[in-house]
Amino acid sequence: MKRSILSGLIVVVLSFPVFASESIWQIDPDHSNLQFKIQHLTVSNVKGTFTKAKGVVNIDSQNLADLKVDLTIDAASINTNHVKRDEHLRGPDFFDAAKFPMITFVSKKVTQAGANRLKVAGHLTIRDITREVVVDVEGPTLEVKDPGGNFRRGATGTTRINRKDFGIKWNKVLDTGGLVVGDEVDITVEIELVRK
């Protein structure tokens, strides 16, 4: 009897690290930043953010190749600190947020790219058009305990897309021959995660 109890305890102890290494983390929108940058008038860049996003990241600390990301962004939450420009960006010429309210990213494959660096390939959907993109990720960090007792960790991701690949084609030609808006968009996502 004692031997069977001891065997059972050994199985539980040996199994625990594998179970504990896998955890689900929610994106904390109050401590995360989704920023983009695009060329304007060929002479400068316009930066903006999306202020509303939610998502879940599944992390296996013992095998980061199994990391999974599911992110949803409210297209209407775009903010470039210019009211008229933001209204134009929400309209049919750009994101058409009334018709396509959500931008999503779902990871498909993760590969190690060096110390504390990953390449996360996944499907990005904008205006119901889906393209595969690769996000260069620094992190995730080790988890820490905040003053409220919650466990947190973070990560930073960067990628570049061509807006025309997602049906965002509006532009105007300048007198000098350049374009009002560039095609390439640099995206930086800094997220803070809270363990569920």
Residue pairs with C-beta under 8 A, 6 or more apart in sequence:
17 62
18 62
21 60
21 61
21 62
21 63
22 58
22 59
22 60
22 61
22 66
23 58
23 59
23 61
23 195
23 196
24 56
24 57
24 58
24 59
24 195
24 196
25 56
25 57
25 58
25 59
25 153
25 193
25 194
25 195
25 196
26 54
26 55
26 56
26 193
26 194
26 195
26 196
27 53
27 54
27 55
27 56
27 57
27 71
27 191
27 192
27 193
28 152
28 191
28 192
28 193
28 194
29 52
29 53
29 54
31 192
32 53
32 189
32 190
32 191
32 192
33 49
33 188
33 189
33 190
34 49
34 50
34 53
34 73
34 187
34 188
34 189
34 190
35 47
35 48
35 49
35 187
35 188
35 189
35 190
36 47
36 48
36 49
36 50
36 185
36 186
36 187
36 188
37 45
37 46
37 47
37 185
37 186
37 188
38 45
38 46
38 163
38 181
38 182
38 184
38 185
38 186
39 45
39 46
39 181
39 182
39 184
40 46
40 180
40 181
40 182
41 174
41 178
41 180
42 174
42 176
42 178
42 179
42 182
46 80
46 85
47 80
48 78
48 79
48 80
48 81
48 89
49 78
49 79
50 73
50 74
50 75
50 77
50 78
50 79
50 103
51 74
51 77
51 79
52 73
52 74
52 76
52 77
53 71
53 72
53 73
53 74
53 77
54 71
54 72
55 69
55 70
55 71
55 72
55 191
56 69
56 70
56 196
57 67
57 68
57 69
57 70
57 140
57 155
57 191
57 193
58 66
58 67
58 68
59 67
59 140
59 153
60 66
60 67
64 110
64 112
64 118
64 140
65 110
65 111
65 112
66 110
67 107
67 110
67 118
67 120
67 140
68 107
69 105
69 106
69 107
69 120
69 122
70 104
70 105
70 106
70 107
71 104
71 105
71 106
71 189
72 102
72 103
72 104
73 102
73 103
73 104
74 101
74 102
74 103
75 90
75 95
75 97
75 100
75 101
75 102
75 103
75 126
76 90
76 95
76 97
76 98
76 101
78 86
78 89
78 90
78 95
78 97
79 86
80 86
80 89
88 94
89 95
90 96
90 97
90 98
91 97
92 99
93 170
94 168
94 170
95 103
95 126
95 127
95 168
96 127
99 127
100 126
100 127
100 128
102 125
103 124
103 125
103 126
104 123
104 124
104 125
105 122
105 123
105 124
105 125
105 133
105 135
106 122
106 123
107 120
107 121
107 122
108 121
108 122
108 123
108 132
109 120
109 121
109 122
110 118
110 119
110 120
110 121
111 118
111 119
111 121
112 118
113 119
113 136
116 138
116 139
117 136
117 137
117 138
118 136
118 137
118 139
119 134
119 135
119 136
119 137
120 134
120 135
120 137
120 157
121 132
121 133
121 134
121 135
122 132
122 133
122 135
123 130
123 131
123 132
123 133
124 130
124 131
124 132
124 133
124 161
124 166
126 166
126 167
126 168
127 166
127 167
127 168
129 165
129 166
129 167
131 161
131 165
131 166
133 159
133 161
134 159
135 157
135 158
135 159
135 189
136 157
136 158
136 159
137 155
137 156
137 157
138 155
138 156
138 157
139 153
139 154
139 155
139 156
140 153
140 154
140 155
140 193
141 153
141 154
141 155
142 153
143 151
143 152
143 153
143 195
144 151
144 152
144 153
145 151
145 152
146 152
150 194
150 195
151 194
151 195
152 192
152 193
152 194
152 195
153 192
153 193
153 195
154 190
154 191
154 192
154 193
155 190
155 191
155 193
156 188
156 189
156 190
156 191
157 187
157 188
157 189
157 190
157 191
158 186
158 187
158 188
158 189
159 186
159 187
160 184
160 185
160 186
160 187
161 184
161 185
161 187
162 183
162 184
162 185
163 169
163 183
163 184
163 185
164 183
170 181
171 179
171 180
171 181
172 179
172 180
173 179
173 180
174 180
